[in-house]
Amino acid sequence: MLWIYSQKQAPFWWIEVVALEPQSTLYYGPFRTSTEAANYQANVTKDMKAEPQKITVTIRTCQPEILAITSIEAPNREPPFLPER
């Protein structure tokens, strides 16, 4: 089933991956439920294990404006989010 993500809708669930070296934040999603995100999380961590690095993976509701943030683009910058409704 195909559905379209709209920032006007309520926040969806996203997988947030934060890597220390190189410093970056990646978002995978959107997912309609936390269960759907948790099921997909295994694919994300499997891909990350191919490149040894320290990462943290969090499932959260948010509306990221940018899906990939690197230290080159924005050093010491918190990920931007749209206001919660």
MIKOL-308805 format. One record per residue: residue number from 1; x, y, z of N, C-alpha, C in turn. Coordinates in nm, 2 decimals. Layout:
REM MIKOL-308805
NUM | X | Y | Z | X | Y | Z | X | Y | Z
...
***
This chain:
REM MIKOL-308805
1 | 0.08 | -0.12 | 0.00 | 0.00 | 0.00 | 0.00 | 0.09 | 0.12 | 0.00
2 | 0.06 | 0.22 | -0.08 | 0.13 | 0.34 | -0.09 | 0.05 | 0.45 | -0.03
3 | 0.12 | 0.53 | 0.06 | 0.06 | 0.65 | 0.12 | 0.16 | 0.76 | 0.12
4 | 0.10 | 0.88 | 0.12 | 0.19 | 1.00 | 0.11 | 0.20 | 1.07 | 0.24
5 | 0.33 | 1.10 | 0.27 | 0.36 | 1.17 | 0.40 | 0.34 | 1.32 | 0.38
6 | 0.27 | 1.38 | 0.47 | 0.24 | 1.53 | 0.47 | 0.28 | 1.59 | 0.60
7 | 0.35 | 1.70 | 0.60 | 0.39 | 1.76 | 0.73 | 0.27 | 1.82 | 0.80
8 | 0.16 | 1.83 | 0.73 | 0.04 | 1.89 | 0.79 | -0.03 | 1.79 | 0.88
9 | 0.00 | 1.66 | 0.86 | -0.06 | 1.55 | 0.94 | 0.00 | 1.55 | 1.07
10 | -0.06 | 1.47 | 1.16 | -0.01 | 1.45 | 1.30 | 0.13 | 1.38 | 1.28
11 | 0.22 | 1.40 | 1.38 | 0.35 | 1.34 | 1.37 | 0.34 | 1.19 | 1.36
12 | 0.43 | 1.14 | 1.27 | 0.45 | 1.00 | 1.25 | 0.56 | 0.95 | 1.34
13 | 0.58 | 0.81 | 1.34 | 0.70 | 0.75 | 1.40 | 0.82 | 0.75 | 1.31
14 | 0.93 | 0.78 | 1.36 | 1.06 | 0.78 | 1.28 | 1.16 | 0.70 | 1.36
15 | 1.26 | 0.65 | 1.28 | 1.38 | 0.59 | 1.34 | 1.49 | 0.69 | 1.33
16 | 1.54 | 0.73 | 1.44 | 1.65 | 0.83 | 1.45 | 1.78 | 0.75 | 1.47
17 | 1.88 | 0.77 | 1.39 | 2.01 | 0.71 | 1.40 | 2.11 | 0.82 | 1.42
18 | 2.18 | 0.82 | 1.53 | 2.28 | 0.92 | 1.56 | 2.42 | 0.84 | 1.56
19 | 2.51 | 0.88 | 1.47 | 2.64 | 0.83 | 1.47 | 2.74 | 0.93 | 1.52
20 | 2.84 | 0.88 | 1.60 | 2.94 | 0.97 | 1.65 | 3.06 | 1.00 | 1.56
21 | 3.09 | 0.90 | 1.47 | 3.21 | 0.93 | 1.38 | 3.18 | 0.86 | 1.25
22 | 3.15 | 0.93 | 1.14 | 3.14 | 1.07 | 1.14 | 3.01 | 1.12 | 1.21
23 | 3.01 | 1.23 | 1.26 | 2.90 | 1.28 | 1.34 | 2.78 | 1.31 | 1.24
24 | 2.67 | 1.24 | 1.26 | 2.56 | 1.25 | 1.17 | 2.43 | 1.20 | 1.24
25 | 2.32 | 1.25 | 1.19 | 2.19 | 1.20 | 1.23 | 2.11 | 1.17 | 1.11
26 | 2.05 | 1.05 | 1.11 | 1.97 | 1.01 | 0.99 | 1.83 | 0.97 | 1.04
27 | 1.73 | 1.00 | 0.96 | 1.59 | 0.96 | 1.00 | 1.54 | 0.87 | 0.89
28 | 1.47 | 0.76 | 0.94 | 1.41 | 0.66 | 0.85 | 1.26 | 0.66 | 0.88
29 | 1.18 | 0.67 | 0.78 | 1.03 | 0.68 | 0.81 | 0.97 | 0.75 | 0.70
30 | 0.85 | 0.79 | 0.71 | 0.77 | 0.78 | 0.84 | 0.70 | 0.65 | 0.85
31 | 0.66 | 0.61 | 0.97 | 0.59 | 0.49 | 1.00 | 0.46 | 0.53 | 1.07
32 | 0.35 | 0.46 | 1.05 | 0.23 | 0.49 | 1.11 | 0.22 | 0.45 | 1.26
33 | 0.29 | 0.34 | 1.29 | 0.29 | 0.29 | 1.43 | 0.44 | 0.27 | 1.48
34 | 0.45 | 0.27 | 1.61 | 0.58 | 0.24 | 1.67 | 0.62 | 0.09 | 1.64
35 | 0.52 | 0.00 | 1.63 | 0.55 | -0.14 | 1.60 | 0.61 | -0.15 | 1.46
36 | 0.55 | -0.08 | 1.36 | 0.60 | -0.08 | 1.23 | 0.74 | -0.03 | 1.22
37 | 0.77 | 0.08 | 1.30 | 0.91 | 0.13 | 1.30 | 1.00 | 0.03 | 1.36
38 | 0.96 | -0.04 | 1.47 | 1.05 | -0.13 | 1.54 | 1.08 | -0.25 | 1.45
39 | 0.98 | -0.29 | 1.37 | 1.00 | -0.41 | 1.28 | 1.11 | -0.37 | 1.17
40 | 1.11 | -0.24 | 1.13 | 1.20 | -0.20 | 1.03 | 1.34 | -0.17 | 1.09
41 | 1.34 | -0.14 | 1.22 | 1.47 | -0.11 | 1.28 | 1.58 | -0.21 | 1.26
42 | 1.54 | -0.34 | 1.26 | 1.64 | -0.44 | 1.23 | 1.71 | -0.42 | 1.10
43 | 1.64 | -0.38 | 1.00 | 1.71 | -0.35 | 0.87 | 1.81 | -0.24 | 0.88
44 | 1.77 | -0.14 | 0.95 | 1.86 | -0.02 | 0.97 | 1.99 | -0.06 | 1.04
45 | 1.97 | -0.13 | 1.16 | 2.09 | -0.16 | 1.23 | 2.18 | -0.26 | 1.16
46 | 2.12 | -0.35 | 1.08 | 2.19 | -0.45 | 1.01 | 2.28 | -0.38 | 0.91
47 | 2.23 | -0.28 | 0.84 | 2.31 | -0.20 | 0.74 | 2.42 | -0.12 | 0.82
48 | 2.40 | -0.07 | 0.93 | 2.49 | 0.01 | 1.01 | 2.61 | -0.08 | 1.06
49 | 2.58 | -0.21 | 1.09 | 2.69 | -0.30 | 1.14 | 2.79 | -0.33 | 1.03
50 | 2.76 | -0.30 | 0.91 | 2.86 | -0.32 | 0.80 | 2.97 | -0.22 | 0.81
51 | 2.94 | -0.11 | 0.87 | 3.04 | 0.00 | 0.90 | 3.06 | 0.02 | 1.05
52 | 3.16 | -0.04 | 1.11 | 3.18 | -0.03 | 1.25 | 3.19 | 0.12 | 1.30
53 | 3.09 | 0.15 | 1.38 | 3.09 | 0.29 | 1.44 | 3.00 | 0.29 | 1.56
54 | 3.01 | 0.39 | 1.64 | 2.92 | 0.40 | 1.76 | 2.80 | 0.47 | 1.72
55 | 2.68 | 0.40 | 1.73 | 2.56 | 0.46 | 1.69 | 2.45 | 0.44 | 1.81
56 | 2.35 | 0.53 | 1.81 | 2.24 | 0.51 | 1.89 | 2.12 | 0.51 | 1.80
57 | 2.02 | 0.43 | 1.83 | 1.90 | 0.42 | 1.75 | 1.78 | 0.44 | 1.84
58 | 1.69 | 0.53 | 1.80 | 1.58 | 0.57 | 1.88 | 1.45 | 0.57 | 1.79
59 | 1.34 | 0.52 | 1.84 | 1.22 | 0.53 | 1.77 | 1.14 | 0.64 | 1.84
60 | 1.09 | 0.74 | 1.77 | 1.02 | 0.85 | 1.83 | 0.92 | 0.91 | 1.73
61 | 0.83 | 0.99 | 1.79 | 0.74 | 1.06 | 1.71 | 0.80 | 1.20 | 1.69
62 | 0.80 | 1.25 | 1.57 | 0.85 | 1.38 | 1.54 | 0.82 | 1.41 | 1.39
63 | 0.86 | 1.53 | 1.35 | 0.84 | 1.57 | 1.21 | 0.97 | 1.64 | 1.16
64 | 1.07 | 1.56 | 1.13 | 1.20 | 1.61 | 1.09 | 1.19 | 1.69 | 0.96
65 | 1.25 | 1.81 | 0.96 | 1.25 | 1.89 | 0.83 | 1.36 | 1.84 | 0.74
66 | 1.47 | 1.78 | 0.80 | 1.59 | 1.73 | 0.73 | 1.61 | 1.59 | 0.76
67 | 1.62 | 1.50 | 0.67 | 1.64 | 1.36 | 0.70 | 1.78 | 1.31 | 0.72
68 | 1.88 | 1.39 | 0.68 | 2.02 | 1.35 | 0.70 | 2.09 | 1.48 | 0.74
69 | 2.15 | 1.48 | 0.86 | 2.23 | 1.59 | 0.90 | 2.37 | 1.54 | 0.93
70 | 2.47 | 1.61 | 0.88 | 2.61 | 1.57 | 0.90 | 2.69 | 1.68 | 0.97
71 | 2.80 | 1.65 | 1.03 | 2.88 | 1.75 | 1.10 | 2.94 | 1.85 | 1.00
72 | 2.96 | 1.80 | 0.88 | 3.01 | 1.89 | 0.77 | 2.91 | 2.00 | 0.74
73 | 2.78 | 1.96 | 0.73 | 2.67 | 2.06 | 0.70 | 2.64 | 2.15 | 0.81
74 | 2.64 | 2.10 | 0.94 | 2.59 | 2.18 | 1.05 | 2.66 | 2.13 | 1.18
75 | 2.78 | 2.17 | 1.21 | 2.84 | 2.13 | 1.33 | 2.77 | 2.18 | 1.45
76 | 2.76 | 2.09 | 1.55 | 2.70 | 2.12 | 1.68 | 2.55 | 2.17 | 1.67
77 | 2.48 | 2.12 | 1.58 | 2.34 | 2.17 | 1.55 | 2.25 | 2.06 | 1.59
78 | 2.15 | 2.10 | 1.67 | 2.04 | 2.01 | 1.71 | 1.95 | 1.99 | 1.58
79 | 1.90 | 1.87 | 1.57 | 1.81 | 1.84 | 1.45 | 1.69 | 1.93 | 1.46
80 | 1.65 | 1.99 | 1.35 | 1.53 | 2.08 | 1.34 | 1.40 | 1.99 | 1.34
81 | 1.30 | 2.04 | 1.41 | 1.17 | 1.97 | 1.41 | 1.06 | 2.08 | 1.39
82 | 0.96 | 2.03 | 1.32 | 0.84 | 2.12 | 1.31 | 0.77 | 2.12 | 1.45
83 | 0.70 | 2.22 | 1.48 | 0.63 | 2.23 | 1.61 | 0.52 | 2.11 | 1.62
84 | 0.51 | 2.05 | 1.74 | 0.41 | 1.95 | 1.76 | 0.28 | 2.01 | 1.76
85 | 0.18 | 1.94 | 1.72 | 0.04 | 1.99 | 1.72 | -0.03 | 1.96 | 1.85
***
